[in-house]
Structure formats: structure tokens, C-alpha cells
């Protein structure tokens, strides 16, 4: 059973009590990520995510993590282009303790200058590791090619230059912004959860002066048909290409894009995997993915291939996308994808973390909470015509962008990947 309460300060509390669970997951989700950053403050949301683990006004960093981990729980966080999340998984009897820790971290981080100086060094190492990972780097280059050097086109962790430039003034200003009512704040829990106790815990630990009002919609960025390439000391060409589809109806568009993803590039039964890897042996892996934005969906294809096969792999992928756009999906294929989606949702429902994240994602997308049975029925009822229409809307090569990391000296005609 899903329950929802909006506190006077504007924080939304969501819970799903699941029969048979002895544990629970809870997340404190902030509706702010790297999308709203500029090249000057790029990485501030991600640095804030790190900073709150360096202690609060009443607990040091080790005390924070021990408060959860000493009881067998897990405490962690992540930042995306749209949100920052601090989360914990615990035994049900320790859930309110985890809520206390999460709220304290976000409400009153110590933001000690010396601790932050050291943590900036850690973040810089994280950025360097991404720069050394051709798949991650190709993804960042793709985002820059699609969005330019601003907003969603910026790397989530920031750049070496931007993070070095960030100071305590920037971090404190970001924290003040997080605590303003204009930043959506959601606490979502799933598993063995007492909703009333959860609400009282959040009510007593978060500020009551966050006026109940929504902020303005996200800044509008227009996708581009760009290409970004970097040559590096790597053995394979890593390529990411894709596009952005604005959302007219978030619920229906999201399901339809996900079905297109399942059919084209999710798993070993997908068209691209079967053709590019299994039949032709051109790559070790090829897959599609979907990025969720507040105003639409990103659709991406990513693969890696040795220099002698990269050109051919790109041509075959473009050919398969062109074929899909021209011929569409059969009734049987769409029915099969719907079964896959419903089955995957059933498997995800066994994870309290996945349930809590799904609750928060719908809230931050201004959608009502949804029980698994309701989603299952919505998938089954989704018109096949909408799936085919979405396929055609996604597969417009002139609206696609591409990013690639290539071995030194290699050239690759990336326009071939957009020729469909």
C-alpha cells in the first residue's frame, strides 16, 4: 500500500509497506542536479553530495556512517542531471534511525573548509577515473554533442578546472538553495514501513519553514546534431550516439520509449545485440539505454569495437535503425516487449531500494504514486500504435548526436552512425 503526505514545510513523504519484507530502504531526494549548472559552477551538486558525508554539526564523518553501518545497514548517495539522492537500506527496526541520519546530513552539514579541501581532492580523482574510462568519457562527449557546453551537456561530476575553482562560498550557497522551498524535497521509503512513524520522524527532523510551492519548470535546452571526438591511448573505439524526445504525456511516452529500448538494444535478445554481436561478431557489447529528464527522455546507443571493426559496426547499427524506422515492430514483437517490461517490474519489486526510488521519481516528475498492479495494467493497455509512433519519433538521424573516444591515430566517419 502506497501512502503520501505533504508536510507544512513542503517536503513530500511517500511510503510503500510491502508484506513479507523484514528490511526497508529510504531515500532523501532533492530535485536538483547538474542540469542547472553552468561551466563556472559545474560539479557543485556532486561536490555537495560528497560534502555532507564529511560530518554534521553534531556528528563526525565516521559517526555518521557507523550510525547506519554498525547495525548492518548501507548508507550512500548519488547525483544525476536531475536530482541528488541520499539513501539507506536497513532492517525495519532501524529505519527511523536511518531517517534521522539522512535528515541531519542534509539539514546541517558541517561544511568544514579543511575537510572539504580534502574531499575536493577525492572528487578530482573520481573525475580522472572517468576520463580514463573510455565508455564514461564517450557518454560525456555524447551529452556535450547533444546539448552543448551548458546545463545537461556538462559532466555530472564537473571538470578538473571547474571543481578546483569551487569554494566554500559556492558550497554554502548551494546548501542554502537546497533548503529553500523552491527545491523539491522528497523522502521515500519502501519495505516494512510504518507511514505515520515515518512522517513524524521527517516532520521532527526537517525544517518547517519550507513554504509549499513548486519552483518554475526546468530551463529549456535545445538538443543539437553535434559530434565530439577525443583520441586517446585506448585499444578500442567507444561510441555513444542518441537523441532526446520531448514528453507530451510523461506516463505514456516513458513506457513507449522503454519498449523501444527493450526491442532495439536491451539484453541479448534485442535486435542490435543479435545482429551486431551474435551474427556478425563485430563487438563484445552493444546496448541502448534511456535517460529520464524532467521534460523528456534521452535515447542512447553505445558500443565498443576494435579499430578494424568500428566502421563496419557503425554502418550495421545505422542500417538496423533505418530498418526499424522503415518497417517498425510487429504485433508479436511489441507483445513480447510488454511481457519483458512487466516481468522486469515484478523482479524490481523485490528490491525495496527500487521501489523507494520509483516512488520518488514519479513524485519529482509530478506524477501520482502507482501500485505495481496499476503499472502492469497500464503497460498491457498501451496502444501498439503509440509504440510505433514513438519509434519513428526517436529514429530521426538528423536529430541525433554522437560522442566517441578513439585510439590515437584512428579516424571514424561518425556521420555514418547518424545516416538513417
N, C-alpha and C positions, 0 to 999 in steps of 0.2 A: 504494500500500500504506500502510495506517494502522498506526502503532505507538504504544504508550502505555507510559510508565514513571512510577512514583511514587517520588520521591526520599525519603530518610530524613527530611528536614525537612517532608515533607507536600506539597511542590509537585508537581503533575502536569505531565509533559511529553508533548505529543502532536505527531505529525508525519504528514504525508502527502506522500510523494515521488511527484511526477507526471511521467511520461515526457513529454519534449518541451519542458518548461519550462526556460528559462535564468535565470529570476528566482525569488524566493521572498518570501513575506510571513510575518512573525512578530508575534505579539501577546502581551503580558503582561496577563492578565485577572485582575482582583481581584473576588471575589464580594461586593462591597459598593457600593451606590449610594445614591440619595436616599431610597429606600423606608424605610430605617431611621432617618431623621432626624425631628426634632421641629421645631416652629416656631422654637425657640430656636437650633438649630444647622443650620437649613435652608441648604443650599448648601455644606456643608463638604466633601463628596465631590468636587463640581465644582471648588471652590477648590483642593483638593489636586491635582486633575488639572492645573490651571494652575501650581500652585506648583512642581512637580517640574521644570518646564521652565526655572525661574529659576536653575538651576545645582545642582551637587552639591559634595561636599567637595573634589573634585579637579578639576572642570571648570566653567567658567563657562557661562552660557546659550548664547552663540554657539558655544563649543567643542562643546557637546552636539549642536546641530543640524548644525553643519558636519561632525561626525564621520560623519554619515549622508548629508547632502545634497551634500557635496563629492564624493561618489562616485556621484552621480546618483540617490540613494535618496530616500525620503519618510519623514518622522517626524511622527507626530501622535498624538492621543488623543481619547477621548470618554467621557462619563459618561451612564449611563441610570439608571432607577429601581432596577435590579438589579445593576449592575456598573460598574466603571471599567476602561477598557482603554487601554493604551499600545501603539502598534503601529508597525511599519516595513515598508516594501517596498524590496527591494534586489536587485542582481544576486546570483546564488547564491554567488559568491566572497566577498561582503561580508556574508553572513547572520550569521556569528558576531560580527562587529564590531557589527552592529545589536543582537544579543542582549546584548552587553556594555553598550551604551549604555542599553538599556531596563532592565536589571537594576540598573545603577548609579543611574539616576534614581529608581527605586522604593526601592532599599535605603538610599541615603544622600543624600537631597535636602538641600541646604544650609539651606533654610528661613530665609533671611536676612530679618530684620524689615523692612528698608528696601525690599528687592526685593518682598516680599510686600505691603507697603503700596501700592506702585505697581501691582502686579498686581490687587489688590482693585479699584482704580480701573478697570482694564480689564474685570474681571468685571461691575462695575456698569454699564459701557457696554453690555456684552452683554445684560444684563437689560433695560436701557432699549430696546435694539433689538427685543427680544422683545415688550415692551409696546407698541411702535409697529407691530408686525406683527399684524394682526387674526387671521390664521389661527393663529399660535402662541398668541396670547392666548386665543382661543376654546378651543384644546386644553387649556390650563392651567385655564381656568374649568370645562371639562367634567370634568377629573380631580378638581377640588375638589368639584364637584357629585356625583360618583360616590363619592368616598372621604372627603370632609370635609377639614378643615384639619390633617391629620396624615399622616405616612407617605407613601403613594403619591399622596395628594391634594395634596402640596406640589410647587411647581415645581422641576425638577431643578437649575437654576442658583441657586435661592434667591430671596429677595426683596431689594429695596433695603435694607429695615430689617435683615433677618437677616444679610446679608453685611457690612454696616457693623459689626455687632456682633461678628462673628467675629474672634478674636485669635490670637496665636501659640500660646497655651496650647491652644486648640481644635485648631489645625492639627497641633501636635506630638502631641496625644493621638490624633488620627485616624491619624497615621502609625504610632504605636505599635500601634494596633488593627489596621492593615493588616498589620503584620509578625507579629502573633500567629497561632498555628496555627488559631484559630477562624475566621479569614478565608480562604476558599478562594483559592488562587493557582494559575493555570494558564498555562503557556507553550505556545502552539500555533503551529505553523509548517506551511506548505504551499508546494508548488512543487518546486524542485530542492533537496532537503533530505537531509542525512546525519543520520539519527536519533541514532546513537551520538555523533557530534561535538556535536550539539545538546544532548544530555543532559549531556555533560561540561562544556560551556560554562555551562549553567544551574547545574549542581552546584557549579562553582567560583566562581560569582558571586552566589549567593543563600545566605542563612543556612542552616545545617544543623540548627538547634535548633528548627525549627518542628515540634512533635510531630504525628504523624499521627493526627488525629482530626477528625471533622466537627462543625461547630457545630450548635446547635439549629435547627429549622426556622424559616422566616420568621414574623415577628409576624403575627397574624391580624387583618385589617381586613375589615369587612363593607360591601359596596357599598350605596349608597343611591339613592333615586329623586329626586335633587335637581335643581334648576335654578339656574344662576348667569348673570347678565346684566350686561354693562357697556356703557353708552352712551359713544361716543367720536366724535372728528372723522374719521369714515371715510365712504366713498361706498357701501359695500355692507354687507349683513348677513352676517357669518361665523358659521356654526353648526356645532357638533360635538355629536353625540349617540351614545350607545352603552351598552354593558353589560360585565359581567365574567362569565366562565363558569369555574367551578372545574374542575380537571382530575382526572378519575378515573384515566385512563391517559394520561400525557403524550404518548406517541408517537401513539396513535390519535386522541386529542382534538385534538392540534395539527394533524394532517393534515386532519381533518374540518372544523375551524374555517377552515383555509386554503382548503379547497374552497368553503365557504360564501362566503368573501370573494371568491374568484375569480368566482363566479357572480353575486353581487349587485353588486359595485362595483369590481372590478379591471379597468382598461382600458376601451377604447371599446366592446368587445362586451358588457359587463356589462349587467344589467337596468336598474340605476339610470341609468347613462350614456345608454343608448338611449332610455329613457322621458323622463327629466327634461331632458336636454340636446337629444338629437337630434330627438325627436318634438315636444316642447313648447317648446324653446328658452328654458327658464326660468333656466338657469345657464350659466356658462362651464365649470365643472368640478364634478363630484360624484364622490366615491370612498369606498370603505371601506378600512379598514386593520386589522391585527391587532397587538396589543401582547403580547409574551411575558413573563409573570410566572413566578416560581418555583413558584407553586401554581395557575396557571390562565392564561386568555387573555382579553385585553380585545378587544372588537369594536366598531369605531367607524365612523360615517358622518360625513363632513364636506363642506360645500358653502358657496359664497358666492353671493349674489344681490342685485340692486338692490332697494331698499325696496319698490317696487311689485310685485315678483315673489316676494319671500321667503315671504310667507304661502302662496301657491299652491305654491311649490316644496316647502315643508314638508308640505303636505297630500298632494301627489303621492308624496313619499318614504314617508310613513306608509302611504298606500294600497298602494304597491308592496310594502312589508314585510309588510303584512297579507295581501296576495295570496300572497306567497311562503310565509308561515306556513300559510295555509289550503290551498294546493294543492301545496306542496312543489316538488321538482325532478323532472323526467322522467329516465328512464334515459339518454336521449341527452345531456341537459344534464350529468349527472354524469360520463358517459364523456368528454365534451368537456373538462370542467374537469380531469379527471385527465390528459388529454393535455397541457393547458396547464401543469399543475404539473410534469409530467415534463420537458416541453420547457424550462421556465424553469430547472429544476435543471441541465439539461445546459448551458445558457448560463452559469449561475452557476459551473459547474465550470471554466470557462475563466479564472476570476479566482482567483488564489492567496489574495487577501485574503478573499474569500467562503468559500473552503474552510477557511482557518485559523479564521475566526470561527465557522463551523458546528461545527468540532471542539470549540472552547471552549464554545460554547453547550450542546452535548449533555453535556459533562463537568460544567458548572456546574448542569445540570438532573438530574444523577445518572443519565444515560443512557449506554449504551455507544457507542463510536465506530461510525460507519456508513459503509460504502462507498457510492458513488453507485448501483451496481447493486442493492445491498440496499434502498436507499430507493426506487428505481424499482419494485422488486418489491412493496414494502410499499404504495406508492400504488396500484398496479394491483389489489392484493388487498383493499384497504379496502372493507368492505361498504357498498353503497349505503344500506342501512337505517341505518347509523351516521351517514352524512352527513345523512339526513333527520331523524334524531333530534336531531342537533346543531343543525340549522336551527331546529327547534321550540324547543330549549332556549335558543338565542340570541335568538329573536324573541318575547320576552315583554315587551311595552311597559311593564308596571308595574315591571319591574326595570331600566329604562333611566334614564339621567340625561342632562342637556343643559347645554351652556355656549354662550354667544353674545356676540358683540361687535356692537352695533347702532349705526347712525348716530344722532346726537343727535336726540332727539325722537321716534324711531321706537319703536313697541311691536310686539311679535310674540308671538302666543299659542303659546309653545313646547310647551305640553301637547299641541298638535295633532301634533307630531312623535313623541309617545310613545303616540299613540292607535292602537294596532294589536294 
